[in-house]
């Protein structure tokens, strides 16, 4: 089971990196979302798979039993999903705004549209 999960995560990471290296802005955003999903699966896998008891402390006990699921990876994944969704929404809003202004969504053409290095509007590059 863990081998299959590792292969799936490797495939999703490879696809995400491939899409992020694309010149198209929308593909970069989709690649970013795929990398976030792969990171969530890795975090979730840290909490062990299998039929485990829920992480509830029994009455009169002072800690969890040994066969319970770890609640920390579950909480981290839920937080990562919310943050990833917010980041994806913001990136899509920026991409839609870029597209609405009539500019190209090609990253090379966007780089060529920057002002020259001596322009007073552009901040200087620190060495």
Secondary structure, 3 states (H helix, E strand, C coil): CHHHHHHHHHHHHHHHHHHHCCCEHHHHHHHHHHHHHHHHHHHHHCCCCCCCECCCCCCCCCCCCCCECCHHHHHHHHHHHHHHHHHHHHHHHHHHHHHHCCCCCEHHHHHHCCCCCCCCCCCCCCC
